[in-house]
Amino acid sequence: MNTRYLGIVIPKNDYDRMLDPDKDTAVMFSIFEQTAKRIGITPCYFKLFQIKPNQDTIDAYVLGDDGYFLMNVPSPKVIYTRVLDYLPSSKKHIRSLQESGIKVFNVPNYDVEKYTIHEILYRDPSLRPYLPHTELLTPETLLMMMNTYDKLFLKPNYGECGQGAMKLEKTRDGWVLSYKIKGSLVLKKRFFKHTPSKIIFSRMEKTQYLIQEYIPLAKYYNKPFDMRVAAQKDEHGIFQVSAIMCKVAGSDDYLTNGAHGGKTYRLAEIAEFTNPSIPYEVLESKIASFGIYIAEYLNTVYPHIADLGFDIGVTKKGKPYFVECNFISDYVGGLIKNGAILHKDFLPIFSTPIEYAGYLFTKYDLT
């Protein structure tokens, strides 16, 4: 029987370390390998531009008895891309691969501008109650939102890990701006009465920002939290929620990201404290259904997505709010520590995309 090779496109940094990957990345690769073996496919790893349309073979890393080694293998007919593809050249190359008959999934694999996703979801009237009021930040929208809400969240239209995010909160005497300087975990605050802080306008000049209604999130021991909901296509080609990771902010912080001191928990660990009036099973089901609905809706716009990570907030009463969409759901640094996955409940985040690849092999009778 011919070996069915699954191509996995990885970033240059990971590719250059395939002979000696770091402990946490090695755990992810191990889950890929175990899942692939179970369903009868063989992963091979390479960089995006190493594979070309109508190419018979490719030099790729495959797993052997003593670790990974380079091997010339038949060009894979199914490819799982794990690299940012926002550059025009990358998009064009992926399209050429798809047009040649290769099934490339997890496209796009970059964070589409946050406001673009907001506009797409806003088209669905049933989703509007679950979207915070959001505007592109301008001097005019800043004043309008400050006249409408007592708390506001400002964040770059494109970016990740909470970099550049700021919070505005109305007080009895004026407003307080909370923010961080790039590369620092120290929370800074500026007070102003009427004229907004120059920091806001300075950042607006450097990058496009959103301004958003601040959602009163449920709290875990008085710390705000939100969830990373992994919505992925499964072995049947349909979206499932593979796992829900709760991100709890550090003390006196408003950012839940691990890069800002946030910690990861399972929903089962904290639900009785964050939403004590709601049975855990009911809350979990509500969040999962919400995530699947959004994934299926986005799939009508981006038909090659398969591995999404939604940031979803929930109020104490259990109402979910969509925060933003990450077009790749896992984050090794948040789920794998010191060469071990934090909990077995997070394993499906890494195994499900491989199972979806198996589905594509079967559906299109690829060998």
C-alpha positions in Angstrom: 0.0 0.0 0.0 1.3 3.4 -0.9 2.2 5.7 2.0 -0.2 8.7 2.3 1.9 11.7 3.2 0.3 14.6 5.0 2.2 17.8 4.3 2.5 20.1 7.4 3.9 23.6 6.5 5.8 25.0 9.5 7.5 28.3 10.2 11.2 28.7 9.3 12.2 28.7 13.0 10.6 25.3 13.6 12.0 23.9 10.3 15.5 25.0 11.2 15.2 23.1 14.5 13.6 19.9 13.3 16.7 17.9 14.2 16.5 19.2 17.7 13.1 20.8 18.4 12.5 22.5 21.8 10.7 20.3 24.4 7.3 21.9 24.0 7.2 21.9 20.2 8.4 18.3 20.3 5.3 17.4 22.3 3.1 19.0 19.7 4.8 17.0 16.9 4.5 13.9 19.0 0.7 14.3 19.1 0.6 14.9 15.4 2.6 11.7 14.8 0.5 9.5 17.2 -2.7 10.7 15.6 -1.5 10.3 12.1 -0.2 6.7 12.8 -3.7 5.8 14.2 -5.4 6.9 11.0 -2.8 5.6 8.6 -1.1 8.7 7.3 2.5 10.0 7.6 3.3 13.6 8.3 6.1 15.3 6.4 7.3 18.8 7.3 8.5 21.6 5.1 8.4 25.3 4.4 5.7 26.8 2.3 7.8 27.7 -0.8 9.5 24.3 -0.9 6.5 22.7 -2.5 5.3 23.7 -5.9 2.3 22.9 -8.1 2.7 19.7 -10.2 5.9 18.8 -8.4 6.4 15.0 -8.1 8.5 14.9 -5.0 9.7 17.1 -2.2 12.5 16.9 0.4 10.8 17.0 3.7 11.4 16.0 7.3 9.8 12.7 8.4 10.1 10.8 11.7 12.5 7.9 11.9 13.8 5.7 14.6 16.3 8.3 15.8 14.2 11.4 15.3 13.5 13.5 12.2 15.5 13.3 9.0 15.3 14.7 5.5 13.7 12.4 3.0 12.6 12.7 -0.6 8.9 11.8 -0.6 6.0 12.0 -3.0 4.5 15.5 -2.9 1.6 15.4 -0.5 -1.9 15.7 -1.8 -3.2 17.2 1.5 -1.5 20.0 3.3 -2.1 21.5 6.8 -0.6 25.0 6.8 0.7 26.4 10.1 2.4 29.5 8.8 1.2 33.1 8.6 0.1 33.6 5.0 -0.8 37.3 4.9 1.8 38.2 2.4 0.5 38.5 -1.2 3.2 36.1 -2.4 2.1 33.5 0.2 -1.6 33.8 -0.7 -0.7 33.5 -4.4 1.4 30.4 -3.8 -1.3 28.7 -1.8 -3.9 29.5 -4.5 -1.6 27.9 -7.1 -1.3 24.8 -5.0 -5.0 24.5 -4.5 -5.6 25.1 -8.3 -3.2 22.2 -9.0 -5.5 19.9 -7.0 -3.7 19.8 -3.6 -6.1 20.1 -0.7 -4.6 22.9 1.4 -6.5 23.7 4.6 -6.3 26.2 7.5 -6.4 29.1 5.0 -6.3 31.9 5.8 -3.8 31.3 8.6 -3.4 34.8 9.9 -5.4 37.1 12.0 -7.7 38.9 9.6 -8.2 42.5 10.8 -10.4 42.4 13.8 -12.9 45.0 12.5 -13.3 43.0 9.2 -14.4 40.0 11.3 -16.7 42.2 13.4 -18.3 43.4 10.2 -18.8 39.9 8.8 -20.4 38.7 12.0 -22.5 41.8 12.3 -24.3 40.8 9.0 -26.0 38.0 11.0 -28.8 39.7 13.0 -28.8 36.7 15.4 -25.2 37.4 16.4 -25.5 41.2 17.0 -26.6 40.9 20.6 -23.4 39.0 21.3 -21.0 41.5 19.7 -19.6 44.4 21.8 -20.3 47.8 20.3 -17.2 48.3 18.2 -15.9 51.2 16.1 -12.7 52.0 14.3 -10.9 54.5 16.6 -10.8 58.1 15.4 -11.0 61.3 17.5 -14.7 61.5 16.7 -15.5 57.9 17.6 -13.4 58.2 20.8 -15.6 61.1 22.0 -18.8 59.4 20.9 -17.9 56.2 22.8 -16.8 58.1 25.9 -20.2 59.9 25.9 -21.9 56.5 25.6 -20.0 54.1 28.0 -18.2 54.3 31.3 -15.7 51.7 30.3 -14.0 51.2 27.0 -11.4 48.8 25.5 -8.9 50.0 22.8 -6.8 47.6 20.8 -4.9 47.4 17.5 -7.0 46.3 14.6 -4.4 43.8 13.7 -2.2 42.1 16.4 -2.0 39.4 19.0 -1.2 38.6 22.6 -2.9 41.8 23.8 0.0 44.0 22.6 -1.0 47.7 22.6 -4.3 47.2 24.3 -5.6 49.9 26.6 -8.5 50.4 28.9 -10.5 53.6 29.6 -12.6 53.9 32.7 -14.7 56.8 33.8 -14.3 58.0 37.4 -16.1 60.6 39.5 -13.5 63.2 38.6 -12.6 62.2 35.0 -11.1 59.3 33.2 -8.3 56.8 33.9 -6.3 55.3 31.0 -4.6 51.9 31.8 -1.9 50.7 29.4 1.4 49.0 29.1 4.6 49.8 27.3 5.8 47.2 24.7 7.8 44.5 26.4 6.8 45.4 29.9 4.3 43.7 32.2 4.0 46.9 34.4 0.6 48.4 34.3 0.7 52.2 33.9 -2.2 54.6 34.5 -2.9 58.2 33.4 -5.7 60.4 34.6 -7.4 63.1 32.6 -10.5 65.2 33.0 -11.8 66.2 29.6 -9.1 66.1 26.9 -8.1 62.4 26.2 -4.5 61.4 27.0 -1.9 62.1 24.3 -0.9 58.5 24.6 -4.1 57.4 22.8 -3.5 59.8 19.9 0.2 58.9 19.7 -0.7 55.2 19.3 -3.5 56.0 16.8 -0.9 57.7 14.6 1.3 54.6 14.5 -1.3 51.9 13.9 -5.1 51.5 13.4 -7.1 50.9 16.5 -10.5 49.7 17.5 -12.5 51.2 20.3 -14.9 48.8 22.0 -17.6 48.6 24.7 -16.0 47.1 27.7 -17.9 43.9 28.6 -18.5 43.2 32.3 -16.8 39.8 32.3 -17.3 37.1 35.0 -14.4 37.0 37.4 -12.4 34.2 39.0 -11.3 35.4 42.5 -11.9 38.9 41.4 -9.8 38.5 38.2 -11.4 38.9 34.8 -11.2 35.9 32.5 -12.1 35.0 29.0 -12.0 31.8 27.0 -10.0 30.5 24.0 -12.6 28.2 22.3 -10.9 25.8 19.8 -13.4 25.3 16.9 -12.0 22.8 14.4 -13.1 20.6 11.6 -13.1 17.0 12.7 -12.8 13.5 11.2 -16.2 14.0 9.6 -15.4 17.4 8.1 -17.7 19.3 10.5 -16.8 21.8 13.1 -16.5 20.7 16.7 -15.3 22.5 19.8 -12.2 20.5 20.7 -11.4 22.3 24.0 -12.2 25.4 26.0 -9.2 27.1 27.7 -9.9 29.7 30.3 -7.4 32.6 30.5 -7.4 34.4 33.8 -5.8 37.8 34.1 -3.1 38.5 36.7 -3.7 40.6 39.7 -5.0 44.2 39.0 -4.7 43.5 35.2 -7.3 43.7 32.4 -5.4 41.4 29.9 -5.8 37.7 30.2 -3.1 36.6 27.7 -0.3 34.5 29.0 2.2 37.0 27.6 0.8 39.5 30.2 0.8 37.2 33.2 -2.5 35.4 32.6 -2.9 31.7 33.6 -4.7 28.9 31.8 -7.4 26.8 33.4 -10.0 24.3 32.3 -13.6 25.6 32.4 -14.4 22.7 34.7 -11.9 24.0 37.3 -13.4 27.5 37.6 -17.0 27.5 36.4 -18.4 27.0 39.9 -16.7 30.2 41.0 -17.2 32.4 37.9 -20.8 31.4 37.2 -22.1 29.8 40.4 -25.8 30.0 39.4 -25.3 28.1 36.1 -24.7 24.3 36.0 -21.3 23.6 34.5 -22.7 21.4 31.7 -25.2 24.1 30.7 -22.4 26.7 30.5 -20.1 24.5 28.6 -22.8 23.6 26.1 -23.8 27.2 25.6 -20.2 28.3 24.9 -19.6 25.3 22.6 -22.8 25.9 20.6 -21.9 29.6 20.3 -18.4 28.8 19.0 -19.6 26.3 16.4 -22.2 28.7 15.1 -19.6 31.4 14.6 -17.2 28.9 12.9 -19.9 27.7 10.5 -20.8 31.3 9.7 -17.2 32.3 9.0 -16.8 29.1 6.9 -19.3 30.6 4.4 -16.8 33.4 3.8 -13.5 31.5 4.3 -14.3 27.9 3.1 -10.7 26.6 3.8 -10.6 27.4 7.5 -10.3 24.4 9.8 -8.5 25.4 12.9 -9.9 28.4 14.7 -9.5 29.9 18.2 -12.2 32.2 19.3 -11.7 34.5 22.3 -15.1 34.6 24.0 -16.0 36.4 27.2 -19.0 35.5 29.4 -20.9 37.6 31.9 -21.7 36.3 35.4 -25.2 35.5 34.1 -23.7 33.3 31.4 -24.2 35.5 28.3 -21.4 34.9 25.9 -19.7 37.7 23.9 -17.5 37.3 20.9 -14.2 39.1 21.4 -12.0 38.1 18.5 -11.0 35.3 16.1 -7.6 33.7 15.9 -7.2 31.7 12.7 -5.0 29.1 14.3 -6.4 27.8 17.6 -3.4 26.3 19.5 -0.7 28.2 21.3 2.0 25.9 22.4 3.3 28.3 25.1 -0.1 28.4 26.8 -0.9 24.7 26.7 2.4 22.9 26.9 4.9 23.6 29.7 8.3 22.0 30.4 7.7 19.3 27.8 4.2 18.2 29.1 0.7 19.2 28.1 -1.2 21.0 30.9 -4.1 18.6 30.8 -5.3 15.7 28.6 -8.5 17.8 27.8 -6.3 19.9 25.6 -4.9 17.1 23.5 -7.7 17.3 20.9 -6.6 20.8 19.9 -3.5 19.2 18.4 -5.0 15.9 17.2 -8.2 17.2 15.5 -6.6 18.9 12.5 -4.7 15.7 11.7 -8.0 13.8 11.9 -9.5 16.3 9.5 -6.7 15.7 7.1 -7.6 12.0 7.2 -11.1 12.9 6.3 -9.9 14.8 3.2 -7.8 11.8 2.1 -10.9 9.6 2.3 -13.4 12.0 0.9 -11.4 12.7 -2.2 -9.9 9.2 -2.5 -6.4 10.4 -2.3 -3.5 8.0 -2.1 
